[in-house]
Each structure stands twice: as C-alpha cells, then as structure tokens.
Amino acid sequence: MISLSNFRLFCKKILYAFALILIFSQFVACARKSDFVLDVPDFYPAQVMESSSNKVRYFSFTADQYGAIENFFSSRGDSALLVQLTPLKVAEGDDSLSFGFFYGSDSLSAEIQSVPVVMDYVKKYNGAPFSIAFCFDKSRNVPRGFFIKSAAKLRVDSAQICRAFIGHDFSGNVPVFAFAPNGGTNNGSDDFRGASLAFNSINSREGLMPTITVKFKDIKGSQKLAFGGEVLYIRRNEKPVEIPTASLKSPFSVVTYPDEEEYPQSLLLAASDKNLLTFASGQKNVLVPIEVDPGLIMKWPRNNWRGNDYELFEWDRFPGVLFFDISTYSVQDDFFRRLAFFVEKAGYKGRLLSDAELKGKHGYNAHDYKADDLARFFEKARVESFPLNEKELLLKEILAFNGIIKIASDGEVMAGSGAVISISQESPSYLRTTFIAHEGWHGIFFIDEEFRNTVASIYYTIDPKTLAYLRRYFQVTPSLNYDVRDDYLMKNEFMAYMLQRPLSYTASYFVDMAKREHSQQLAKAEADYIINTAGSGFESAATLLDEYVSDRWNLNAGRVWMITR
C-alpha cells in the first residue's frame, strides 16, 4: 500500500511534469520566431531528478531528450541551452542565481561545485522574465541535465536547445544574456573569452570562426566597440552590422564601449554560414564571398584567409560587388592584367594579349571591372579558343558562381549583374586605404544608374581647363594609359579621383600632382593651370559629389566604409 505522503509526492511530480510539457510546447512555438534561435529539434520536457535542501533544483534530460540533443549537437557542431526564468519572490539579502550543467557523476551535489556556472542577481529584474543561454563545450559530451541554484523563488518558464550564441539581445520582450562554456557573471559586459570552447578559433577548410552581429536601437549617429583594445568606430544604419571575428586582432575578448556610448540593442556572436566553405572544383580556392563592410578588409589578418592566394568578399551594402584581396601583385596580375589591357588600355582594347605580349607590361596595382566587360572578355576567349591561365579560369568560375557572368548550356558567356574589385596585400597600408575607396566608388558606379547620371551632370559642368588636365594626365601616364575617347571610362575615373581621398586633401593632391616632373614634362600647360588656380576646380567637383554620396549613403570622399579602425 502506498503511503499518503508518497502518493502526494507522486501527484506533485505528475503535475510538475505536465506543467513542463505545456511550458516547452509553448516555448517551441515562440522560439521559431526568434532571430537568434536557428533551429528547434524535437525536444521533450526535463524531469526533476533530485531535490536538495541547499536550494538547488536539478533537471535531467530524458533518454529521448538526450538523443535529440546529441543529434542536434553533432549535426551542427555547436549548441546552447536557453532558459527563460521569472522571479516570483526574492530572498532578503541573497538574490544570487547560479545556472549550469551536470554530466552524471555519482554525486550531483559534489559535481556542481566544480563545473562552470553562469552567475546573475535576480533583484534587478523586478519580477520580470529574463532568459539565459549557456553554450555547450564542444570538447565535452552533451550534459545530462542542468541545475539552478538560488535562494530566490524562480519559475522556469521555458527551456530550449538552440544553436550556440554569446552576447546579449534586448530586441524582444524578454532580455537575453548568453554565455560561453566557461560561464561568467552577468555584469553588463559581453565576454567572448571562452568562445573558442564553443566555436572555431581559426579559419580552415574544415571550419570557420564565428561572426558578431550588432543591432542598434537608434540607427543614427555612431558607436565605438572595443575588442581586446582594438577599437571599431561604427556608423549606424538601418541594417544589422556583421563583424566576422576573423577580421579582428583579438576577437575572443571582453567587449567594451569606449566613451560610454549607448549599449547596443543586440550584440551576438554565433556560427558563420557553412556555405562559406564552398570551394572551386578540384581546388582549394573559395567561391562564396564573405559579406562585409570594406572597412574591415584593409586590416583583415591574412592568416585568417580561407585560401592561400586571395580572400573573397562581397560588399554588404551593395550586393554583387565582389572584393578580391590578393597576396601579391604577381598573383593579381595573373587574375586581372590581361583583362586590364582588354578593357581599358589605349591601343589594346578589345584584344586578348598573349603571355608573350604581356611580358614586361604593367596592368594596375588595383582593379575594377563591370559585368558586361567581364562577359565580353571570357566570351572572346571562348570563341577564339584562347588559352587562359589558371587564375583566369578560376576567376571565371567565381564570377559564374556569383552571377556576375552567366554561362549558357553551349558555353556562351553573357553578362549577369555586379562588379569585381581587386587590391593587393603588397600595397602599403596607406595605399590600400586609397585603393579601397577608389575602387569602391567604381563598384557603385557600375551598378547604380542614378549615381552615374549624377556623375555625368558634374562632369559636364566642371571647369573645362581643369578637366583637360585630368584627361591629359590619364592619357600620358604610362601606368594608366587610359583610352580618353571612352566617355564612360572618363566619367568613371573622374569620379573616382574626386572621391578617393577626403575632401580636405583634394585641392592639394592635384596641385602636388601638377608639380611633379612627369606632369611638367608631358602636360605642362594643363598642369600650370591647376597650380595657378590652386586646384579649385577639382575641389568644387569633389564637394558636389561628396554632398551627394553623404546624403544618399552616409559615405564621404575618401570613405566607402561604415566601420573604421
């Protein structure tokens, strides 16, 4: 015969399990709407495993739960447990909370003294619900359950297995705080120091470092974030800001906010898209670009490249504009030198130069090409059965994969949409900054008709003698050798030269250019006019363009990026 006390305990457990079933089913429905829970497995309610007099509640995963969690973890490579709690009654003098995992030792009470925990203090929530996520350690087995230790009376509203993430999110109705497997204290900072326990710490063919996503409540103004002392100055906009940790010097550190700027609405570190590990056929070269702000490309550590010779990016604000960052000028020449002569060089345009003809000739230190020119180049090579080199064939595959060119079933190459930009690691830092700005403006020019029309209106109204010097300079400079009869090319280069440096440098830059021996020997009359007018014609044109790009995109002369470091 069952005793009355045992019967009451049995009923209590049944009611508690039923309540958890309702809680979990409600949470699964809500979790699918969350922008940080990426997937929801079949998950069953945990059961109370052991009660304790030291104010600890233990929740053990059932066999079905454990199997589902194991499958989720192994198939994705990372996981976290997300729980929502509501304080019901806060104990006087002790509002602390400890939350952690247990792995099934003989004594749970002893085990929880040695495992990492998340610490929090519940009084600050004033009875409102909050959520805590705790990432699994990728080097350990899946935990057997979790525990909550607190003198406060807390209701467990929900629990859910989701993809791992670290940081905070205030964009929903319930604040979320997420921790690495080493745990930590919820003290208002985002601590990524234990992120390597949940995510890859280097980029390789097998895995990628995680990405940080930042959202701001106010989309105007700017924000400073510091990662291990490296400060990022972020100009806010309506889109979340993506910061691949591979771009940072010390990504797995505590995030701080210099000058006490407003706390971001959301700052979350999570796994990068596995599609970024898509490689060219039979090669160790990547096909999928990393979407990124150009400001992160300039100092991107080369040891975090996915490939050896280059890294591939896509402009996050202008889809279809690809950035190549290439190891050396020599490798860059293999990709683009023949293209440069085919598209832009006077006396060579429209021709495919052989390797022998290219020998000793200079292309450019940085490159930019639009979709239809790229398609014409590869189609002419196809029609003429012209032998392209290995890097040019790789370029063709990358362009086709990303829709910049299209290849028909019979092999015909046609234009898609977008553009390609290239810079080299061999360029010194100050030139890389200028090249990214210069080539970035070309990328926008290629894809945006309104911008092209605005440039044309300014081009046709600039002081004719000022423009005459620029055209002459383009024509007589051997490293450029532009075809000045190409009206599209002239407008494009005029615009890029006006916007490649900050406005305050424009006039002096062109005066210095006009004073150089090269200009004085080959374009003296035109150059002297620039000196005598102190470059005022260029400054006027640059000012008009600067005002336009600032109003439209929050960009400026000398800056095509929203993140500065």
ABEGO torsion letter per residue (X at the ends): XBBAAAAAAAAAAAAAAAAAAAAAAAAAAAAAABAABABBBBBBBBBBABBBAAGBBBBBBBAAAAAAAAAAAAAAGBBBBBBBBBBABBBBGBABBBBBBBAGBABAAAAAAABBBBBBBAAAAGGBBBBBBBBBBAABBBBAEBBBBBABBBBBABBBBBBBBBEBBAABABBBBBBBAAEEBBAGBBBAAAAAAABBABBBAABBBBBBBBBBABABEBBBBBBGGBBBBBBBBABBBBBBAAABABABBBBBBBGGBBBBABBBBBBBBAAAABBBBGBABBABBBBBBAAAAAABBAAABABAABBBBBBAABBGBBBBBBABAAAAAAAAAAAAAAAABBGABGBBBBAAAABGBBBBABBBBBAAAAAAAAAAAAAAGBBBBAAAAAAAAAAAAAGABBBBAAGBBBBBBEBBBBBBAABBAAAAAAAAAAAAAAAAAAABAAAAAAAAAAAAABBAAAAAAAAAAAAABAAAGBBAABAAAAAAAAAAAAAABBAAAAAAAAAAAAABAAAAAAAAAAAAAAAAAGGAAAAAAAAAAAAAAAAAAGBBBGBABABBX
